[in-house]
Amino acid sequence: MDIFQALFLGFVQGITEFIPVSSSGHLELVQHIFNLSPDNFHLFMEFVNFGTLLALLFYYHDKIWRITKNVFTERNYRLAINLVITTIPAGIVGLIFASIIENNSFFSSLYTVSIAMGLVGLLMIFIDKIPHLSPIKNEDHLTPARALAIGLCQIFALVPGVSRSGSTIITGRIVGLDSESAADYSFLASIPIMFGVCFKMFLSESGRVFFAENINSLFFANLIAFVVGLIALKYVLNYLKKPGSLQTFGKYRVILSLIILGVLLTLV
């Protein structure tokens, strides 16, 4: 993989990881456009999670410190426990079915990406018409049952095109959070999962060998992902304060889904 491809993939990862349009879906699309080797591509993108993870840690360092302080000095475990509850379902399913997800053609098919992207886009467009539970002030007031609901829906994000942030923000809205609080909770809940993904890469010999052989490209890709991720994170949280903001992302997803399907059907 040359340096241009590495920088471009880092940019795509950074801008789509936090905007609810599906980073995995966009990256699968990029892989097909550039005709990249599936094995090397997926290893490369797993390692580029370091950049977006660092962006999250940098942006939320005050909130992470507050959660840590609540646990160890104030014995307030509520938010920390809820984040663990939300993380567990996708973490377990992702670990058990990792081999299937990596090797089954369903998870790399552009048909899968386009359909998932379109369906979740429609949910975003009509989010205000879906029945909601009673409103919650913010993520600090989330109940364990509602945290589990968000975690269960996060499992669907293992399908490229769904989007981890998209699925959790939609569910957060349905269980009573506003868009901004749902996004905050979504990003905080993704930190343990991203830690797990990054740690897992160094457990396999193939991952360690790939890292050593591509360390220069990975450095620059992660640097771009970190910088662009920070910008995207700040943008999306500010934008979600606007009424109807989630529908904008939904319309983008539906339009892109139709374009991909149209191209695929034309090429048949």
N, C-alpha and C positions, 0 to 999 in steps of 0.2 A: 504494500500500500504506500503510494507516494505521499509527500508532505501536503500537497494540495488537497488530496482526498481526505487526509487526516484532519486538516484544518476545517474543511467543509463539514465533515461528520461531527466534529466537535461543536461547530456552530449550530447545526441542526439539533443535536442533543441538548445544547444549552437553551435554545429558544423554545423547543417543544416540550421539554420535560415538565415545565411548570404551567405553561399555557394549556388549557384542557382540550387539546386537539389531537393527542396521542403521539408521543415521541416514537414509540415502537412502530406505529403505522407509518409515520413519515420516513423512518429509517429503513423499513422494509421497502418502501417506494424508492428511496435513494439507492439501496442495494441493487434493485432491478435495473434502475436507470444506468448505473455505472458498471453493471454486470460484475459485481464483486464476488469473490469466493465466499460462499455461505459460512464455512467454518471460520475462516479468518475474520470475516465481517462480524459475526456474533461475538467472538472472543474480544475483538477490538472494542465493540460497543459496550460490553460488560465492563471493561476497564475504564471507559470514559465516564462511567457512573461516579468515579472519584471526583471529577470536576464539579458535577452538579451536587454531589453530597457536600463538598466543601462550601459551595454557594449557600446551601441550606443552613449549614452550621454557622457560617459567617452572618447570614441575615437574621437568624433566630437565636443568636448567642445569648441575648438578654432574656428571652423567654425560656430558653433551655436552662439558664442559670436559675430563673425563678422557679421552674418546676423542680429542679434539684434541691433548691433551698426549702421549698414546701415539703418535700419528702423527708429531708434529713434534719431540719431544724424546727419545722412547724408541725410535723407529723400529719400533713395534709396530703393524702395519697390519691385523691380522687382523679385528677387529670392524668397522673402518671399511670394509674391502673387502667383507665379508659384507653389510653394510647396503647398499652400492652394488649388489651382485649381486641382493639381494632387491628393490631398488627398480626396476631396469631393465625387467623384463618388463611390469609393469603400466604403467609410464611410457610405454614405446614403444607398446603396444597402445592405451592411452588417447589418446595423441597422434595416432596414425594414424586411429583410428576415432572421434575426437571428434565429428565432424559426424553420423555415423550414430547414435551414442549419444544425442546431443541431439535428433535429429529423428525417429528411428524410434519408432513408437508402442509397440513391444515393451518399450522401456525406461521407459515411463511408465504401463504397464498395471498395474492393481491385481491382475490375475490373475498377472502375472509376479512382483510383489512378494509376494503371499501364498504362491505355490508355492515361490519361492526361500527365503522366510523359514521355511516349514515344513520343507523338506528339510535346510537347514543346522541347524535346531533339532533334528531327529532325529539328525544327526551328533553334536551336542553331548550329547544324552542318552545315546547309545551309544558315546561317545568311548573309554571304558575297555575296550570289547569289540573295538575296531579294533586290528589288529596295529600295534605300535610298533617303531621302531628302538631300538638300545641307548641307555640313558639318558645325558643330557649334564648336567653339573653346572649350567651356566647359559649365557646367550647368548655369553659370552666364549669358550666352547669349541665353538661351532658350526662345522661344516666348510663349505667353500664349496658342496659338493654339496647339503647340507641347507638352506643359505641360499637356493640357487637353487630348491629345491622349494617353500619358503615363498613366494618371489617369483612362481613360476608359478601357485600357487593364489590369489595375491592378484589375479590377472587376473579371476577370477570375481566379485570385489567390484565390478566395473564394472556388474554387473547389480543393480539396486535390490532390496533384500531379502536379499542375501547377507551384507553387512557386511565391511568391510575388516578390522576388528579380529577379527571372528568367524572369517573364513577363515584369517587368519594365526595366530591362537591355536590353532585346530584343527590346522593343519599343523604348528605348533611342537610341539604335544603328540605328534603322530604321529612326528616326527623325533627325539623324545627329551627335549624340555624339559618341565619341570613347568608348570602353568598360569600361575603368577606370572611365571616367566622368559619364557614364550612371550608373555605380554601385554607385558612390558617391551620385548622385542625387536620386537613388533608395532608399538608406539607409536613407538619410535625409528625404525623403517623407514618409518613414515608421514610423518615430518617432511619429507624431501626431496620427496615427492609433493605434500604440502600446499603447500610453497613453490612448486612448479611450477604448481599450480592457481591460487594467488594471483597469481603473476607473469603468467600467461597472460591474466588478466582485463584487465590494463592494456595488452596488446598490440593489442587490437581497439578500434576507434573506438566501437563500440556499448557495450563494457564501460566505457570512460572516460566516455562520456556518461551512462550509467546511474548510475555512481558519483557524478558531479557533481550529478545531479538528485535523488539519494536519500541524500546524505551524512549527513543527520541521522538518518534511520531506520537506516541501516547502522551508524552509531556506536553507537546504543543496542542494536541487535541483537548486535553484536560484543561489547559490554561484558557483556551477559547471557550470551552464549555462553562468554566467557572465565571468568567467575565460576562458572557452573554446570559448565563443563567441568573446571575444577580440582577441584571437589567430587566430580564423577563419577569422575574419574581416580583420586583418592585412595581412593574407595569401592571401585571395581572391583578395584584392586590388592590391597587388604586382603581383600576378599571372596574373591578367587581363591586365597588361602592355605588356605581351607577345603577339605577333601576333598569331591568331588562338586559343587563350586560351579558348574562349567560346565553341569552338567545343569539347574540352576535356570533359567539363561538359555534353555536349549534348550526347556524346558517352556513358558516364557512365549512363545517364538517360535511353537511349535506351536499353542498355544491362540489366539494372535492371528491366525495364519494361518487357522485353522478359522473364526474369527469373520468375517474378511474374506471368505473364500470363501462362507460361509453367507449373508452380506448380499448379495454379488454375485449369487448364484444365486437369491435371493429376488426381486431386482429385475428379473431377466430376464423 
